[in-house]
Structure formats: C-alpha cells, structure tokens
Amino acid sequence: MLVLALTCPLYDRTIVTVSFGPLTWHSTAGWLRCWTILAKFVVTMLGLMALVSTTKFADLLAGLRKLGVPKILTIQLGFLYRYIFLLIDTAHKILRARAGRTLRKLPFRTELRTAAAMVGSLLVRSIDNAQNVSIAMQARGFDGNWRTISRLHIGRGDIVFIAVAAVFLALLQLIIKPFLL
C-alpha cells in the first residue's frame, strides 16, 4: 500500500488547485492521490482494529463463513490468529536465551550469522510445534469448521447500527465532497 501511494506523485504531475474551506494551495494530482490512498488505508485499519477488538475472533470467522468467504481462507485465518502467539512466545524464548549468552558486542558479520541461526531455529521449532498441534487437533476431532457457542443472527441493534453508519457516511459525503472539488 505504501509503495502504491508513494509512486503516485511520480506518475501524475498535473498541477491542481486545492481548496479546503478558507485554505487554498497548489499541489499535484499525484500527491493528492497519495494522501487519499494513505487516508483510506488508515481509516480502513482503524475500522478493522475496532471490529477485531470488539468481536470474538471465532464469531468473526463464523461470520466470514456465512458471508461466503472460502473455507480454506477462514481456516488459515483461524490458525494464524490462534498460533501466532505460540510463534511469538518461541521467538521471545530464543531472544532471551541469546541475550543471556551475550557478554560483549560482536562484529556485524557474527551478529548476522547468529540472527540467521536464530531464524532457522525458529523455523524448525515452528514446524515441530505445527506437527504437534495438528496431532492434537486431529485427536480432538477438528474437521475444518470453527464452532462458536453463540448463534449468529442480525438483531435490532445491528440494524440500528447499520442505519446510523449509512446516514453518517452519507452526511460525511455530502459535507466533505464540496470542499474537495
């Protein structure tokens, strides 16, 4: 996303006059497109973080399945979410062991070689952990479906939220659009 946004000023150098309320300045269309892409990215990520932090991840996966997202993608997302913490914990253990053995500052090449060995060790351990997790899940009867306790249905609160969000976005479009033209 960042590469796409930062290349826009290189390709579109058309000079445009930008007016935002009482402020007016000259810029290029490429820079406007760059800032637009970055702003949309930030808003999207904030919305995604709000969604993930307020909804159980199992419910999100079940909702994605109900919306028609392919099963293999929801399975991969579930595994990623559940086992990224295992990977992070293993990486912390490796880094703590490395910090305990370091007595002095080593040359860059030695540090690079050590970092490569640590990444290799992390890969080997993660493959071993994945095999153990797979065996445990098969023993518990995992068949590729994430199950949730709660029933997913659209309630009155959901409809109110959708209506309020739609009205807010429409008003935002009506208010902001005249300033951008």
DRENLO-50177 format. One record per atom (N, C-alpha, C): residue number from 1; x, y, z; residue in one letter. Coordinates in Angstrom, 1 decimal. Atoms other than C-alpha are relative to their C-alpha. Layout:
REC loza u v w vexnu
REC NUM X Y Z A .
...
//
This chain:
REC loza u v w vexnu
REC 1 0.8 -1.2 0.0 M .
REC 1 0.0 0.0 0.0 M .
REC 1 0.9 1.2 0.0 M .
REC 2 -0.9 -1.2 -0.1 L .
REC 2 2.8 2.4 0.9 L .
REC 2 0.7 0.2 -1.3 L .
REC 3 -0.7 -0.1 1.3 V .
REC 3 4.7 1.7 -2.3 V .
REC 3 -1.0 0.6 -1.1 V .
REC 4 1.0 -0.5 0.9 L .
REC 4 1.5 2.3 -4.3 L .
REC 4 -0.2 1.5 0.2 L .
REC 5 0.3 -1.4 -0.4 A .
REC 5 0.8 5.6 -2.5 A .
REC 5 1.2 0.9 -0.4 A .
REC 6 -1.2 -0.9 0.2 L .
REC 6 4.4 6.9 -2.8 L .
REC 6 0.4 0.1 -1.4 L .
REC 7 -0.4 -0.1 1.4 T .
REC 7 4.7 6.2 -6.5 T .
REC 7 -1.0 0.9 -0.8 T .
REC 8 1.0 -0.9 0.6 C .
REC 8 1.6 8.3 -7.3 C .
REC 8 0.6 1.3 -0.4 C .
REC 9 -0.6 -1.3 0.4 P .
REC 9 3.5 11.6 -7.2 P .
REC 9 1.0 -0.1 -1.2 P .
REC 10 -1.0 0.2 1.1 L .
REC 10 6.0 10.2 -9.7 L .
REC 10 -0.7 -0.1 -1.4 L .
REC 11 0.7 0.2 1.3 Y .
REC 11 3.4 9.4 -12.4 Y .
REC 11 -1.0 1.1 -0.4 Y .
REC 12 1.0 -1.0 0.3 D .
REC 12 0.8 12.2 -12.1 D .
REC 12 0.5 1.3 0.5 D .
REC 13 -0.5 -1.2 -0.4 R .
REC 13 2.4 15.6 -12.0 R .
REC 13 -0.8 1.2 -0.5 R .
REC 14 0.9 -1.0 0.4 T .
REC 14 -0.6 17.6 -13.1 T .
REC 14 -0.2 1.0 1.1 T .
REC 15 0.2 -1.0 -1.0 I .
REC 15 -0.8 20.9 -11.2 I .
REC 15 -1.5 0.2 0.2 I .
REC 16 1.3 -0.2 -0.3 V .
REC 16 -4.1 21.3 -9.4 V .
REC 16 -0.1 1.0 1.2 V .
REC 17 0.2 -1.0 -1.1 T .
REC 17 -5.5 24.0 -7.0 T .
REC 17 -0.9 -0.7 1.0 T .
REC 18 0.7 0.7 -1.0 V .
REC 18 -6.7 22.5 -3.8 V .
REC 18 -0.7 1.1 1.0 V .
REC 19 0.6 -0.9 -0.9 S .
REC 19 -9.3 24.4 -1.7 S .
REC 19 -0.7 -0.9 1.1 S .
REC 20 0.6 0.7 -1.1 F .
REC 20 -10.3 23.2 1.7 F .
REC 20 -0.5 1.1 1.0 F .
REC 21 0.5 -1.1 -0.8 G .
REC 21 -12.6 25.7 3.4 G .
REC 21 0.7 1.3 -0.5 G .
REC 22 -0.6 -1.3 0.4 P .
REC 22 -10.8 29.1 3.5 P .
REC 22 1.5 -0.2 -0.5 P .
REC 23 -1.4 0.3 0.4 L .
REC 23 -7.4 27.4 2.7 L .
REC 23 0.0 -0.3 -1.5 L .
REC 24 -0.2 0.3 1.4 T .
REC 24 -6.2 27.3 -0.9 T .
REC 24 1.5 -0.2 -0.3 T .
REC 25 -1.4 0.2 0.3 W .
REC 25 -2.9 25.9 -2.2 W .
REC 25 0.1 -0.8 -1.3 W .
REC 26 -0.3 0.8 1.2 H .
REC 26 -1.3 24.3 -5.3 H .
REC 26 0.8 -1.2 0.3 H .
REC 27 -0.7 1.3 -0.2 S .
REC 27 -0.2 20.7 -5.5 S .
REC 27 -0.1 -0.7 -1.3 S .
REC 28 0.1 0.8 1.2 T .
REC 28 0.0 17.9 -8.0 T .
REC 28 -1.1 -1.1 0.3 T .
REC 29 1.0 1.0 -0.2 A .
REC 29 -2.7 15.3 -8.6 A .
REC 29 0.6 -1.3 0.6 A .
REC 30 -0.7 1.2 -0.6 G .
REC 30 -0.2 12.6 -7.7 G .
REC 30 0.1 0.0 1.5 G .
REC 31 -0.1 -0.2 -1.4 W .
REC 31 0.3 14.0 -4.2 W .
REC 31 -1.4 -0.1 0.6 W .
REC 32 1.4 0.1 -0.5 L .
REC 32 -3.5 14.3 -3.7 L .
REC 32 -0.4 -1.5 0.0 L .
REC 33 0.3 1.4 0.0 R .
REC 33 -3.9 10.7 -4.8 R .
REC 33 0.7 -0.8 1.1 R .
REC 34 -0.8 0.7 -1.0 C .
REC 34 -1.1 9.6 -2.5 C .
REC 34 -0.6 0.2 1.4 C .
REC 35 0.6 -0.3 -1.3 W .
REC 35 -2.7 11.3 0.6 W .
REC 35 -1.4 -0.7 0.1 W .
REC 36 1.3 0.6 0.0 T .
REC 36 -6.1 9.9 -0.4 T .
REC 36 0.2 -1.5 0.3 T .
REC 37 -0.3 1.4 -0.2 I .
REC 37 -4.7 6.3 -0.6 I .
REC 37 0.4 -0.2 1.5 I .
REC 38 -0.5 0.2 -1.4 L .
REC 38 -2.9 6.7 2.8 L .
REC 38 -1.2 0.2 1.0 L .
REC 39 1.1 -0.2 -0.9 A .
REC 39 -6.0 8.2 4.4 A .
REC 39 -1.0 -1.1 0.0 A .
REC 40 1.0 1.1 0.1 K .
REC 40 -8.3 5.4 3.2 K .
REC 40 0.6 -1.2 0.7 K .
REC 41 -0.7 1.1 -0.6 F .
REC 41 -5.7 2.9 4.4 F .
REC 41 -0.1 0.1 1.5 F .
REC 42 0.0 -0.3 -1.4 V .
REC 42 -5.6 4.5 7.9 V .
REC 42 -1.4 -0.3 0.5 V .
REC 43 1.4 0.2 -0.4 V .
REC 43 -9.4 4.6 8.1 V .
REC 43 -0.4 -1.4 0.0 V .
REC 44 0.4 1.4 0.1 T .
REC 44 -9.8 1.0 7.0 T .
REC 44 0.7 -0.8 1.1 T .
REC 45 -0.6 0.7 -1.1 M .
REC 45 -7.2 -0.2 9.5 M .
REC 45 -0.6 0.3 1.4 M .
REC 46 0.6 -0.3 -1.2 L .
REC 46 -8.8 1.7 12.3 L .
REC 46 -1.4 -0.7 0.2 L .
REC 47 1.3 0.7 0.0 G .
REC 47 -12.2 0.2 11.4 G .
REC 47 0.2 -1.5 0.3 G .
REC 48 -0.3 1.4 -0.2 L .
REC 48 -10.6 -3.3 11.2 L .
REC 48 0.4 -0.2 1.5 L .
REC 49 -0.4 0.1 -1.4 M .
REC 49 -9.0 -2.8 14.6 M .
REC 49 -1.1 0.1 1.0 M .
REC 50 1.1 -0.1 -0.8 A .
REC 50 -12.2 -1.7 16.1 A .
REC 50 -0.9 -1.2 -0.1 A .
REC 51 0.8 1.2 0.1 L .
REC 51 -14.0 -4.7 14.7 L .
REC 51 0.6 -1.2 0.7 L .
REC 52 -0.7 1.1 -0.7 V .
REC 52 -11.4 -7.2 15.9 V .
REC 52 0.1 0.1 1.5 V .
REC 53 -0.1 -0.1 -1.4 S .
REC 53 -11.2 -5.7 19.3 S .
REC 53 -1.3 0.0 0.7 S .
REC 54 1.3 0.0 -0.6 T .
REC 54 -14.9 -5.7 19.9 T .
REC 54 -0.8 -1.3 -0.3 T .
REC 55 0.7 1.3 0.4 T .
REC 55 -15.9 -9.1 18.4 T .
REC 55 0.9 -1.2 0.3 T .
REC 56 -0.8 1.3 -0.2 K .
REC 56 -14.8 -12.6 19.4 K .
REC 56 0.5 -0.5 -1.4 K .
REC 57 -0.6 0.4 1.3 F .
REC 57 -12.5 -13.9 16.7 F .
REC 57 -0.7 -1.2 -0.5 F .
REC 58 0.7 1.2 0.5 A .
REC 58 -14.4 -17.2 16.5 A .
REC 58 -1.3 0.5 -0.7 A .
REC 59 1.2 -0.5 0.6 D .
REC 59 -17.6 -15.2 15.8 D .
REC 59 0.3 0.7 -1.4 D .
REC 60 -0.4 -0.6 1.3 L .
REC 60 -15.7 -13.2 13.1 L .
REC 60 0.2 -1.1 -1.1 L .
REC 61 -0.3 1.0 1.0 L .
REC 61 -14.6 -16.4 11.4 L .
REC 61 -1.4 -0.7 -0.4 L .
REC 62 1.3 0.5 0.3 A .
REC 62 -18.2 -17.8 11.6 A .
REC 62 -0.7 0.9 -0.9 A .
REC 63 0.7 -1.0 0.8 G .
REC 63 -19.5 -14.6 10.2 G .
REC 63 0.6 0.1 -1.4 G .
REC 64 -0.6 0.0 1.4 L .
REC 64 -17.0 -14.7 7.3 L .
REC 64 -0.5 -1.2 -0.8 L .
REC 65 0.5 1.2 0.7 R .
REC 65 -18.1 -18.2 6.5 R .
REC 65 -1.4 0.2 -0.5 R .
REC 66 1.4 -0.2 0.4 K .
REC 66 -21.8 -17.1 6.5 K .
REC 66 0.0 1.0 -1.2 K .
REC 67 0.0 -0.9 1.1 L .
REC 67 -20.8 -14.3 4.1 L .
REC 67 0.5 -0.6 -1.3 L .
REC 68 -0.4 0.7 1.2 G .
REC 68 -19.4 -16.8 1.7 G .
REC 68 1.5 0.0 -0.3 G .
REC 69 -1.5 0.0 0.2 V .
REC 69 -15.6 -16.4 2.3 V .
REC 69 0.4 -1.5 -0.1 V .
REC 70 -0.4 1.4 0.1 P .
REC 70 -13.9 -19.7 1.2 P .
REC 70 0.5 -0.6 1.3 P .
REC 71 -0.3 0.7 -1.2 K .
REC 71 -13.5 -22.2 3.9 K .
REC 71 1.5 -0.1 0.3 K .
REC 72 -1.5 0.1 -0.1 I .
REC 72 -9.7 -22.6 3.3 I .
REC 72 0.5 1.3 0.6 I .
REC 73 -0.5 -1.3 -0.5 L .
REC 73 -9.2 -18.9 4.0 L .
REC 73 -0.4 0.2 1.4 L .
REC 74 0.4 -0.1 -1.4 T .
REC 74 -11.2 -18.9 7.2 T .
REC 74 0.8 -0.9 0.9 T .
REC 75 -0.8 1.0 -0.8 I .
REC 75 -9.3 -22.0 8.4 I .
REC 75 1.4 0.6 0.2 I .
REC 76 -1.3 -0.6 -0.1 Q .
REC 76 -6.0 -20.2 7.6 Q .
REC 76 0.0 1.2 1.0 Q .
REC 77 0.1 -1.2 -1.0 L .
REC 77 -7.1 -17.0 9.5 L .
REC 77 -0.1 -0.5 1.4 L .
REC 78 0.1 0.5 -1.3 G .
REC 78 -8.1 -19.1 12.4 G .
REC 78 1.3 -0.6 0.6 G .
REC 79 -1.3 0.5 -0.5 F .
REC 79 -4.8 -20.9 12.6 F .
REC 79 1.0 1.1 0.2 F .
REC 80 -0.9 -1.2 -0.1 L .
REC 80 -2.9 -17.6 12.1 L .
REC 80 -0.3 0.7 1.4 L .
REC 81 0.4 -0.7 -1.3 Y .
REC 81 -4.8 -16.0 15.0 Y .
REC 81 0.4 -0.8 1.2 Y .
REC 82 -0.1 0.8 -1.2 R .
REC 82 -4.6 -18.9 17.4 R .
REC 82 1.5 -0.3 0.2 R .
REC 83 -1.4 0.5 -0.2 Y .
REC 83 -0.9 -19.9 16.8 Y .
REC 83 1.1 1.1 -0.3 Y .
REC 84 -1.0 -1.1 0.1 I .
REC 84 0.8 -16.5 16.1 I .
REC 84 0.6 0.2 1.4 I .
REC 85 -0.5 -0.2 -1.3 F .
REC 85 1.0 -16.2 19.9 F .
REC 85 1.0 -1.1 0.4 F .
REC 86 -0.9 1.1 -0.3 L .
REC 86 2.8 -19.6 20.1 L .
REC 86 1.4 0.4 -0.7 L .
REC 87 -1.2 -0.4 0.7 L .
REC 87 5.3 -18.3 17.5 L .
REC 87 0.7 1.1 0.7 L .
REC 88 -0.5 -1.1 -0.7 I .
REC 88 5.8 -15.1 19.3 I .
REC 88 0.7 -0.4 1.3 I .
REC 89 -0.5 0.5 -1.3 D .
REC 89 6.4 -16.9 22.6 D .
REC 89 1.3 -0.7 -0.3 D .
REC 90 -1.2 0.8 0.4 T .
REC 90 9.0 -19.2 20.9 T .
REC 90 1.1 1.0 -0.4 T .
REC 91 -1.0 -1.0 0.4 A .
REC 91 10.8 -16.1 19.4 A .
REC 91 0.5 0.7 1.2 A .
REC 92 -0.5 -0.6 -1.2 H .
REC 92 10.9 -14.5 22.8 H .
REC 92 0.9 -0.9 0.8 H .
REC 93 -0.8 0.9 -0.7 K .
REC 93 12.4 -17.6 24.3 K .
REC 93 1.4 0.0 -0.6 K .
REC 94 -1.3 0.0 0.7 I .
REC 94 15.1 -17.6 21.6 I .
REC 94 0.8 1.2 0.3 I .
REC 95 -0.7 -1.3 -0.3 L .
REC 95 15.9 -13.9 22.1 L .
REC 95 0.5 0.1 1.4 L .
REC 96 -0.4 0.0 -1.4 R .
REC 96 16.0 -14.3 25.9 R .
REC 96 1.3 -0.9 0.2 R .
REC 97 -1.2 0.9 -0.1 A .
REC 97 18.5 -17.2 25.5 A .
REC 97 1.2 0.7 -0.6 A .
REC 98 -1.1 -0.7 0.7 R .
REC 98 20.6 -15.2 23.1 R .
REC 98 0.5 1.2 0.9 R .
REC 99 -0.4 -1.1 -0.9 A .
REC 99 20.6 -12.2 25.5 A .
REC 99 0.8 -0.5 1.2 A .
REC 100 -0.7 0.6 -1.1 G .
REC 100 21.7 -14.5 28.3 G .
REC 100 1.4 -0.4 -0.3 G .
REC 101 -1.3 0.5 0.4 R .
REC 101 24.7 -15.7 26.3 R .
REC 101 0.9 1.1 -0.5 R .
REC 102 -0.8 -1.0 0.6 T .
REC 102 25.9 -12.4 25.0 T .
REC 102 0.7 0.8 1.1 T .
REC 103 -0.8 -0.7 -1.0 L .
REC 103 28.7 -10.9 27.1 L .
REC 103 0.6 1.3 -0.6 L .
REC 104 -0.6 -1.2 0.6 R .
REC 104 30.1 -8.3 24.6 R .
REC 104 -0.6 0.2 -1.3 R .
REC 105 0.5 -0.3 1.3 K .
REC 105 29.3 -6.6 21.4 K .
REC 105 0.8 -0.8 -1.1 K .
REC 106 -0.7 0.8 1.0 L .
REC 106 30.1 -8.9 18.4 L .
REC 106 0.0 0.8 -1.3 L .
REC 107 0.0 -0.7 1.3 P .
REC 107 31.1 -7.8 14.9 P .
REC 107 -1.3 -0.3 -0.8 P .
REC 108 1.3 0.1 0.7 F .
REC 108 28.3 -7.3 12.4 F .
REC 108 -0.2 -1.3 -0.7 F .
REC 109 0.2 1.4 0.7 R .
REC 109 29.0 -10.5 10.4 R .
REC 109 -0.4 -1.1 1.0 R .
REC 110 0.3 1.0 -1.1 T .
REC 110 28.9 -12.5 13.6 T .
REC 110 -1.5 0.1 0.4 T .
REC 111 1.3 -0.2 -0.4 E .
REC 111 25.7 -10.9 14.6 E .
REC 111 -1.0 -0.4 -1.1 E .
REC 112 0.8 0.4 1.1 L .
REC 112 24.2 -11.5 11.2 L .
REC 112 -0.1 -1.5 -0.1 L .
REC 113 0.0 1.5 0.0 R .
REC 113 25.2 -15.2 11.3 R .
REC 113 -0.8 -0.5 1.1 R .
REC 114 0.8 0.4 -1.2 T .
REC 114 23.7 -15.5 14.8 T .
REC 114 -1.5 0.2 -0.3 T .
REC 115 1.4 -0.3 0.2 A .
REC 115 20.5 -13.9 13.7 A .
REC 115 -0.6 -1.0 -1.0 A .
REC 116 0.5 1.0 1.0 A .
REC 116 20.2 -16.3 10.7 A .
REC 116 -0.2 -1.3 0.7 A .
REC 117 0.1 1.2 -0.7 A .
REC 117 20.8 -19.2 13.0 A .
REC 117 -1.3 0.0 0.9 A .
REC 118 1.1 -0.1 -0.8 M .
REC 118 18.1 -17.9 15.3 M .
REC 118 -1.3 -0.1 -0.8 M .
REC 119 1.2 0.2 0.9 V .
REC 119 15.6 -17.6 12.4 V .
REC 119 -0.2 -1.4 -0.4 V .
REC 120 0.0 1.4 0.4 G .
REC 120 16.5 -21.1 11.3 G .
REC 120 -0.6 -0.8 1.2 G .
REC 121 0.5 0.7 -1.1 S .
REC 121 15.9 -22.4 14.8 S .
REC 121 -1.5 0.3 0.3 S .
REC 122 1.4 -0.3 -0.1 L .
REC 122 12.6 -20.6 15.0 L .
REC 122 -0.9 -0.7 -1.0 L .
REC 123 0.7 0.8 1.0 L .
REC 123 11.6 -22.2 11.7 L .
REC 123 -0.2 -1.5 0.4 L .
REC 124 0.0 1.4 -0.4 V .
REC 124 12.5 -25.7 12.9 V .
REC 124 -1.0 -0.2 1.1 V .
REC 125 0.9 0.2 -1.1 R .
REC 125 10.7 -25.2 16.2 R .
REC 125 -1.5 0.2 -0.4 R .
REC 126 1.4 -0.2 0.4 S .
REC 126 7.6 -23.8 14.5 S .
REC 126 -0.6 -1.2 -0.8 S .
REC 127 0.5 1.2 0.8 I .
REC 127 7.4 -26.8 12.1 I .
REC 127 -0.3 -1.1 1.0 I .
REC 128 0.3 1.0 -1.1 D .
REC 128 7.7 -29.1 15.2 D .
REC 128 -1.3 0.3 0.7 D .
REC 129 1.3 -0.4 -0.7 N .
REC 129 5.0 -27.2 17.0 N .
REC 129 -1.2 -0.2 -0.9 N .
REC 130 1.1 0.2 1.0 A .
REC 130 2.8 -27.3 13.9 A .
REC 130 -0.4 -1.4 0.0 A .
REC 131 0.3 1.4 0.0 Q .
REC 131 3.1 -31.0 13.8 Q .
REC 131 -0.7 -0.5 1.3 Q .
REC 132 0.7 0.4 -1.3 N .
REC 132 2.2 -31.4 17.5 N .
REC 132 -1.4 0.6 0.1 N .
REC 133 1.3 -0.6 -0.1 V .
REC 133 -0.7 -29.0 17.2 V .
REC 133 -1.0 -0.8 -1.0 V .
REC 134 0.8 0.7 1.0 S .
REC 134 -2.0 -30.9 14.1 S .
REC 134 -0.4 -1.3 0.6 S .
REC 135 0.4 1.3 -0.6 I .
REC 135 -1.9 -34.2 16.0 I .
REC 135 -1.0 0.2 1.1 I .
REC 136 1.0 -0.3 -1.1 A .
REC 136 -3.7 -32.7 19.0 A .
REC 136 -1.3 0.4 -0.6 A .
REC 137 1.3 -0.4 0.6 M .
REC 137 -6.4 -31.2 16.8 M .
REC 137 -0.7 -1.2 -0.6 M .
REC 138 0.6 1.2 0.5 Q .
REC 138 -7.0 -34.4 15.0 Q .
REC 138 -0.5 -0.9 1.1 Q .
REC 139 0.4 0.8 -1.1 A .
REC 139 -7.2 -36.2 18.3 A .
REC 139 -1.3 0.5 0.6 A .
REC 140 1.2 -0.6 -0.5 R .
REC 140 -9.9 -33.8 19.3 R .
REC 140 -1.2 0.1 -1.0 R .
REC 141 1.1 0.1 1.0 G .
REC 141 -11.9 -34.3 16.1 G .
REC 141 -0.2 1.3 -0.8 G .
REC 142 0.1 -1.2 0.8 F .
REC 142 -11.2 -31.0 14.3 F .
REC 142 -0.2 -0.4 -1.5 F .
REC 143 0.3 0.3 1.4 D .
REC 143 -12.8 -31.2 10.8 D .
REC 143 0.0 1.2 -0.9 D .
REC 144 -0.1 -1.1 0.9 G .
REC 144 -12.1 -27.8 9.4 G .
REC 144 -1.0 1.1 0.3 G .
REC 145 1.1 -0.9 -0.3 N .
REC 145 -15.1 -26.0 10.9 N .
REC 145 0.3 0.6 1.4 N .
REC 146 -0.1 -0.7 -1.3 W .
REC 146 -14.7 -23.3 13.6 W .
REC 146 -1.4 0.1 0.6 W .
REC 147 1.3 0.0 -0.6 R .
REC 147 -17.5 -23.7 16.0 R .
REC 147 -0.1 1.1 1.1 R .
REC 148 0.2 -1.0 -1.0 T .
REC 148 -19.0 -21.0 18.2 T .
REC 148 -1.2 -0.3 0.8 T .
REC 149 1.1 0.3 -0.9 I .
REC 149 -21.3 -21.1 21.1 I .
REC 149 -1.2 0.9 -0.3 I .
REC 150 1.1 -1.0 0.3 S .
REC 150 -23.3 -18.0 20.1 S .
REC 150 -0.6 -0.3 -1.4 S .
REC 151 0.6 0.1 1.3 R .
REC 151 -25.8 -18.1 17.3 R .
REC 151 0.2 1.3 -0.7 R .
REC 152 -0.2 -1.3 0.7 L .
REC 152 -25.1 -15.5 14.6 L .
REC 152 -1.3 0.3 -0.7 L .
REC 153 1.3 -0.5 0.7 H .
REC 153 -28.2 -13.5 13.6 H .
REC 153 0.1 1.5 0.1 H .
REC 154 0.1 -1.5 0.1 I .
REC 154 -28.9 -9.9 12.7 I .
REC 154 -1.1 0.4 0.9 I .
REC 155 1.0 -0.4 -1.0 G .
REC 155 -30.7 -8.3 15.6 G .
REC 155 -0.4 1.5 -0.2 G .
REC 156 0.5 -1.4 0.1 R .
REC 156 -32.4 -4.9 16.1 R .
REC 156 1.2 0.9 0.2 R .
REC 157 -1.1 -0.8 -0.2 G .
REC 157 -29.2 -3.4 17.4 G .
REC 157 0.9 0.1 -1.2 G .
REC 158 -0.8 0.0 1.3 D .
REC 158 -27.3 -4.4 14.2 D .
REC 158 -0.6 0.8 -1.0 D .
REC 159 0.7 -0.8 1.0 I .
REC 159 -29.9 -2.9 12.0 I .
REC 159 0.1 1.5 0.3 I .
REC 160 -0.2 -1.4 -0.4 V .
REC 160 -29.8 0.4 14.0 V .
REC 160 1.4 0.5 -0.3 V .
REC 161 -1.4 -0.4 0.2 F .
REC 161 -26.0 0.4 13.8 F .
REC 161 0.2 0.2 -1.5 F .
REC 162 -0.2 -0.1 1.4 I .
REC 162 -26.1 -0.2 10.0 I .
REC 162 -0.7 1.3 -0.5 I .
REC 163 0.7 -1.2 0.5 A .
REC 163 -28.7 2.6 9.5 A .
REC 163 0.8 1.3 0.5 A .
REC 164 -0.7 -1.2 -0.5 V .
REC 164 -26.8 5.1 11.7 V .
REC 164 1.4 0.2 -0.8 V .
REC 165 -1.2 -0.1 0.8 A .
REC 165 -23.5 4.3 9.9 A .
REC 165 -0.2 0.4 -1.4 A .
REC 166 0.3 -0.5 1.3 A .
REC 166 -25.1 4.7 6.5 A .
REC 166 -0.4 1.4 -0.1 A .
REC 167 0.4 -1.4 0.0 V .
REC 167 -26.6 8.0 7.4 V .
REC 167 1.3 0.9 0.3 V .
REC 168 -1.2 -0.8 -0.3 F .
REC 168 -23.3 9.2 8.9 F .
REC 168 0.9 0.1 -1.2 F .
REC 169 -0.8 0.0 1.2 L .
REC 169 -21.4 8.2 5.8 L .
REC 169 -0.5 0.8 -1.1 L .
REC 170 0.6 -0.8 1.0 A .
REC 170 -23.9 9.8 3.5 A .
REC 170 0.1 1.5 0.3 A .
REC 171 -0.2 -1.4 -0.4 L .
REC 171 -23.7 13.1 5.5 L .
REC 171 1.4 0.4 -0.1 L .
REC 172 -1.4 -0.3 0.2 L .
REC 172 -20.0 12.9 5.5 L .
REC 172 0.4 0.3 -1.4 L .
REC 173 -0.2 -0.1 1.4 Q .
REC 173 -20.0 12.5 1.8 Q .
REC 173 -0.6 1.4 -0.5 Q .
REC 174 0.7 -1.3 0.4 L .
REC 174 -22.4 15.5 1.4 L .
REC 174 0.8 1.2 0.5 L .
REC 175 -0.7 -1.1 -0.6 I .
REC 175 -20.4 17.7 3.7 I .
REC 175 1.4 0.2 -0.5 I .
REC 176 -1.4 -0.1 0.4 I .
REC 176 -16.8 16.9 2.7 I .
REC 176 0.1 0.2 -1.5 I .
REC 177 -0.2 0.0 1.5 K .
REC 177 -17.3 16.5 -1.1 K .
REC 177 0.1 1.4 -0.6 K .
REC 178 -0.2 -1.3 0.5 P .
REC 178 -17.9 20.2 -1.8 P .
REC 178 1.3 0.7 0.2 P .
REC 179 -1.2 -0.6 -0.3 F .
REC 179 -14.7 21.1 -0.2 F .
REC 179 1.2 -0.6 -0.8 F .
REC 180 -1.0 0.7 0.8 L .
REC 180 -12.7 18.6 -2.3 L .
REC 180 -0.1 0.4 -1.5 L .
REC 181 0.1 -0.3 1.5 L .
REC 181 -13.9 19.9 -5.7 L .
REC 181 0.6 1.3 -0.3 L .
//
